[in-house]
């Protein structure tokens, strides 16, 4: 699907806003997530699997820093709308990053993906049976002074290069005790798999931003999404006790700085004049061809300057809120600048914020915008 045409190139398949009132705060805690794990949830081989190696070699030529490793595979997800027991059950098996690249990454030919899905539906009653569906994680990372940290994906990563997202990656089966030869799947405790899903979020924050683990809260699950190729991600909200300026200093120590070519922060509160959905005018001045410049990790952080990642900031701000162009792009879920996974996370935040508004905030323009965008998100997904 093409975002430019106005279509949504992702789908939210679960929002924490679906959980009955009182079950969750802002998101769902680790203790309210149930995991079912085993080989029965693994990908089913397909006669065309010889093409996986060819796709992998081609992707390595584009992104030499990639490497293959085991990943968890999302089989299904079930929401429980009850007052007790788990809020959500996540069923996972094991796959590999190589299988992901060869079956449902964003470079897989549409005809191949269509064949895999047709055969899966016909032979197994599951259109996704032959897909890797490697499960990723991404978090909305909020600073102590009310900012959200965004990273611009570098040319060295495999997918969605050049757009902004939150800290992201994959939980690692090896870190939950899974052996490379998969001979011990029956002995893996579901609790270990669940712990790794939440631990992975913290690890990605540390590696991509340099924030110490001790300065991060335990992540809370706010939703899940799949992109237009069927790649799923769990979506989280994480807080840091550091300010945006302190996070900017930490960036110079990020061990995986190569994954990002720029960084910025946006307001954690949507502006009153935010648009409802993609394609919004984010403040581009006349004659501008490109709003954002790349900031290499190690350069001074732009956080102290608000929207200083703008190459040509507008000479005047016609918006009543005075919010930065990047803030408006984020909350409007603009596909020109914000990745599909991050836009899905914004949808989930809107839906959760709408519950807060419903429970007795003072109302006003901002609350109306939250409710409008929450409804928009719910109707789209």
C-alpha positions in Angstrom: 0.0 0.0 0.0 1.2 3.5 -0.7 1.0 6.0 2.1 1.0 8.8 -0.5 -2.4 7.6 -1.8 -4.0 8.1 1.6 -4.1 4.4 2.5 -2.8 3.2 5.8 0.3 1.0 5.3 0.0 -0.8 8.7 -2.7 -2.1 10.9 -3.0 -1.9 14.7 -4.1 -5.4 15.8 -4.3 -4.8 19.5 -4.6 -1.7 21.7 -4.3 -1.6 25.5 -7.4 0.6 25.3 -9.3 -2.6 24.6 -8.6 -3.8 28.1 -11.5 -3.2 30.6 -11.2 -0.1 32.7 -9.1 -0.6 35.8 -7.0 -3.4 34.3 -4.3 -1.2 33.1 -2.8 2.2 33.7 -1.1 3.7 30.7 -0.5 0.4 29.1 -0.3 -3.2 30.4 2.3 -4.5 32.8 4.4 -7.6 32.3 2.4 -9.5 34.9 -0.8 -9.2 32.8 0.7 -10.7 29.7 0.4 -14.5 29.1 2.7 -16.3 26.7 2.2 -19.6 24.9 5.4 -20.8 23.3 6.4 -23.9 21.2 7.3 -25.4 17.9 3.7 -25.6 16.8 3.8 -21.9 16.3 6.9 -22.0 14.0 6.7 -21.1 10.3 5.7 -23.9 7.9 8.3 -24.5 5.1 7.3 -23.7 1.5 8.6 -25.3 -1.8 10.0 -21.9 -2.9 12.2 -21.5 0.2 15.3 -21.8 -2.0 14.7 -18.1 -2.8 15.2 -17.1 0.8 19.0 -17.4 0.5 19.0 -15.3 -2.7 17.0 -12.6 -1.0 19.3 -12.7 2.0 22.4 -12.3 -0.1 20.9 -9.4 -2.0 19.9 -7.7 1.3 23.5 -8.2 2.7 24.9 -6.3 -0.3 22.6 -3.4 0.6 23.2 -3.6 4.3 26.5 -5.3 5.1 26.1 -4.8 8.9 23.1 -7.1 9.1 23.5 -10.6 10.5 21.2 -13.6 10.9 19.9 -14.8 14.3 16.9 -16.5 15.8 13.8 -14.4 16.3 10.5 -15.0 17.9 7.6 -15.6 15.5 4.2 -14.2 16.2 1.5 -16.8 15.5 -1.5 -15.1 17.1 -2.6 -12.6 19.8 -5.7 -12.7 21.9 -7.2 -10.0 24.0 -9.2 -10.9 27.1 -11.9 -8.5 28.0 -12.4 -9.8 31.6 -11.7 -8.4 35.0 -9.2 -11.1 36.0 -6.6 -13.3 34.4 -4.2 -12.1 31.7 -5.1 -9.1 29.7 -3.6 -10.5 26.5 -2.2 -13.8 25.4 0.7 -13.8 22.8 1.5 -17.1 21.0 5.0 -17.3 19.6 7.3 -19.8 18.0 10.8 -19.3 16.6 12.0 -18.1 13.2 15.1 -16.3 11.9 15.9 -12.9 10.5 17.0 -14.5 7.3 13.6 -16.1 6.9 12.0 -12.7 7.5 14.0 -11.1 4.8 13.0 -13.8 2.4 9.3 -14.1 3.2 7.8 -10.9 4.4 10.3 -8.0 4.6 9.5 -4.9 2.7 11.6 -6.0 -0.3 9.8 -9.2 -1.0 8.1 -9.2 -4.4 4.3 -8.8 -4.2 3.8 -11.9 -6.4 5.9 -14.1 -4.0 4.0 -12.8 -1.0 0.7 -13.4 -2.7 1.7 -17.0 -3.5 2.9 -17.7 0.1 -0.4 -16.4 1.5 -2.6 -18.3 -1.1 -0.8 -21.5 -0.3 -0.9 -20.9 3.4 -4.7 -20.3 3.3 -5.3 -23.3 1.0 -3.1 -25.8 2.7 -3.1 -24.8 6.4 -6.1 -22.5 6.9 -3.7 -19.7 7.7 -2.6 -17.1 5.2 0.5 -16.4 7.2 1.6 -20.0 7.7 4.6 -19.7 5.4 5.7 -16.2 6.6 8.4 -15.6 9.1 6.4 -12.9 11.0 9.5 -12.1 13.1 8.3 -10.2 16.1 9.8 -6.8 16.7 9.4 -4.3 19.6 9.4 -0.5 19.6 8.8 1.9 22.4 7.5 5.4 22.8 10.3 6.8 25.0 9.2 9.7 27.3 11.7 12.0 29.1 11.1 13.4 32.6 10.4 16.9 31.1 7.6 15.8 28.8 9.4 15.0 25.5 9.4 11.9 23.3 12.7 10.7 21.8 12.8 9.9 18.1 15.7 8.5 16.0 16.1 8.7 12.2 16.8 5.4 10.7 20.1 5.3 8.9 20.9 3.9 5.4 22.6 1.0 7.1 19.4 -0.6 8.4 17.3 -3.1 6.5 13.9 -1.4 6.4 12.3 2.0 6.5 15.5 4.0 6.0 15.3 7.8 6.4 12.2 8.0 8.6 11.9 8.5 12.4 10.9 6.0 15.0 11.4 5.2 18.6 14.0 2.8 20.0 13.3 -0.6 18.3 14.6 -4.0 17.7 13.8 -7.7 18.3 13.6 -9.9 21.4 16.2 -12.6 21.2 15.2 -16.2 21.7 18.8 -17.0 22.7 18.5 -14.6 25.6 15.5 -16.7 26.8 17.5 -19.8 26.7 16.6 -21.2 23.2 19.4 -23.2 21.6 20.5 -22.4 18.0 19.5 -25.9 16.9 16.1 -25.5 18.5 16.4 -28.8 20.4 15.2 -27.5 23.7 12.0 -25.6 22.8 9.9 -27.9 25.0 12.0 -26.9 28.0 11.7 -23.1 27.6 9.5 -21.5 30.2 6.8 -19.0 28.9 7.8 -16.6 31.7 11.4 -16.5 30.2 10.0 -15.6 26.8 7.8 -12.9 28.3 10.6 -11.4 30.3 12.8 -11.2 27.2 10.1 -9.3 25.3 10.1 -6.6 28.0 13.9 -6.8 28.6 14.5 -6.3 24.8 12.8 -2.9 25.0 15.1 -1.7 27.7 18.1 -3.2 25.9 17.2 -1.3 22.7 16.8 2.0 24.6 20.3 1.5 26.1 22.0 0.5 22.9 20.4 3.1 20.6 20.3 6.1 23.0 23.0 5.4 25.5 20.6 5.9 28.4 21.6 3.8 31.4 19.2 0.9 32.2 18.9 2.3 35.7 17.4 5.5 34.3 14.6 3.6 32.5 11.2 2.4 33.8 9.9 -1.1 33.2 8.1 -0.9 29.7 4.4 -1.2 29.5 2.6 -2.8 26.5 0.3 -0.3 24.7 -0.5 -2.3 21.5 0.6 -4.4 18.6 0.7 -3.8 14.8 1.6 -5.4 11.5 3.0 -3.6 8.5 1.7 -4.1 4.9 4.1 -7.1 4.5 2.8 -8.8 7.6 5.8 -8.0 9.9 4.5 -7.6 13.5 5.7 -5.4 16.3 4.7 -5.1 20.0 4.4 -1.5 21.0 5.5 -0.1 24.4 5.7 3.0 26.5 8.8 3.6 28.5 9.8 6.5 30.8 13.3 7.8 31.6 14.2 9.8 34.6 16.5 11.9 32.4 15.6 15.2 30.7 15.7 15.6 27.0 18.9 17.5 27.3 20.5 14.7 29.3 19.3 12.1 26.8 21.1 14.2 24.1 24.3 13.8 26.0 23.8 10.1 26.3 23.4 9.7 22.6 27.2 10.1 22.1 27.6 6.8 24.1 25.1 4.7 22.2 26.7 1.4 21.2 24.4 1.0 18.2 24.6 4.6 17.0 25.2 3.4 13.4 21.5 2.5 13.2 20.5 6.2 13.4 21.5 9.2 11.3 19.6 11.8 13.3 17.7 12.4 16.5 15.1 14.8 17.8 12.4 15.1 20.5 8.8 16.1 20.1 6.2 17.2 22.7 4.6 14.3 24.6 1.3 16.1 24.5 -0.4 16.5 21.1 -0.8 20.2 20.1 -4.3 21.6 19.9 -4.0 22.2 16.1 -2.7 18.8 15.1 -4.3 17.3 12.0 -6.2 14.0 11.9 -3.9 11.6 10.0 -1.1 11.6 7.4 -0.1 13.9 4.7 -0.5 17.0 7.0 1.4 20.2 6.2 4.1 20.1 8.8 5.2 23.7 8.3 7.2 23.4 5.0 8.2 26.9 3.8 7.9 28.0 0.2 10.7 26.6 -2.0 11.8 24.0 0.5 12.6 20.6 -0.9 13.6 18.8 2.3 12.8 19.7 5.9 15.2 17.5 7.8 18.9 17.3 7.8 20.8 14.3 9.1 22.5 14.7 12.4 25.3 12.1 13.0 25.4 10.5 16.5 28.2 12.3 18.3 27.2 15.7 17.0 25.6 18.2 19.4 22.0 17.1 20.1 19.3 19.2 18.7 17.1 18.8 21.7 17.8 22.2 23.3 16.7 23.9 20.0 13.3 22.3 19.6 12.9 21.9 15.9 16.5 22.5 15.0 16.7 19.4 12.8 14.8 21.6 10.3 17.1 22.6 7.5 15.0 25.6 6.7 12.7 26.4 9.6 9.6 28.4 8.6 10.1 32.2 8.9 6.8 32.4 10.8 4.6 30.0 12.7 1.0 30.2 11.5 -0.1 27.5 14.0 -1.8 28.6 17.1 0.0 26.0 19.3 3.5 27.0 18.3 4.4 23.3 18.2 7.5 22.4 16.2 7.1 21.0 12.7 8.4 17.6 13.9 5.9 17.5 16.8 3.1 18.1 14.3 4.4 15.5 11.9 4.6 12.9 14.7 1.1 13.5 16.1 -0.4 13.7 12.6 1.3 10.4 11.8 2.8 11.8 8.6 4.2 9.0 6.5 6.8 11.2 4.9 8.7 11.4 8.2 7.4 8.8 10.6 7.8 5.0 10.2 4.7 2.8 10.1 5.5 1.1 13.4 5.8 4.5 15.1 2.5 5.7 13.5 0.8 2.7 14.9 2.3 3.5 18.4 0.8 7.0 18.1 -2.6 5.5 17.3 -2.3 3.4 20.5 -1.3 6.5 22.5 -4.3 8.4 21.2 -6.7 5.6 22.1 -5.2 5.4 25.6 -5.3 9.2 26.0 -8.9 9.2 25.0 -9.7 7.0 28.0 -8.0 9.6 30.2 -10.1 12.3 28.7 -13.3 10.2 29.1 -12.6 9.8 32.8 -13.0 13.5 33.6 -10.4 15.9 32.2 -11.4 19.4 31.8 -12.2 19.1 28.1 -11.3 21.8 25.5 -9.7 21.9 22.1 -6.8 19.5 22.9 -9.2 16.9 24.4 -11.4 17.2 21.3 -8.4 16.5 19.1 -7.4 13.5 21.2 -10.9 12.1 20.9 -11.0 12.8 17.2 -7.7 11.1 16.5 -8.6 8.2 18.8 -11.8 7.6 16.9 -9.9 8.0 13.6 -7.4 5.3 14.8 -10.1 2.9 15.9 -12.0 3.2 12.7 -8.9 2.7 10.5 -7.9 -0.5 12.4 
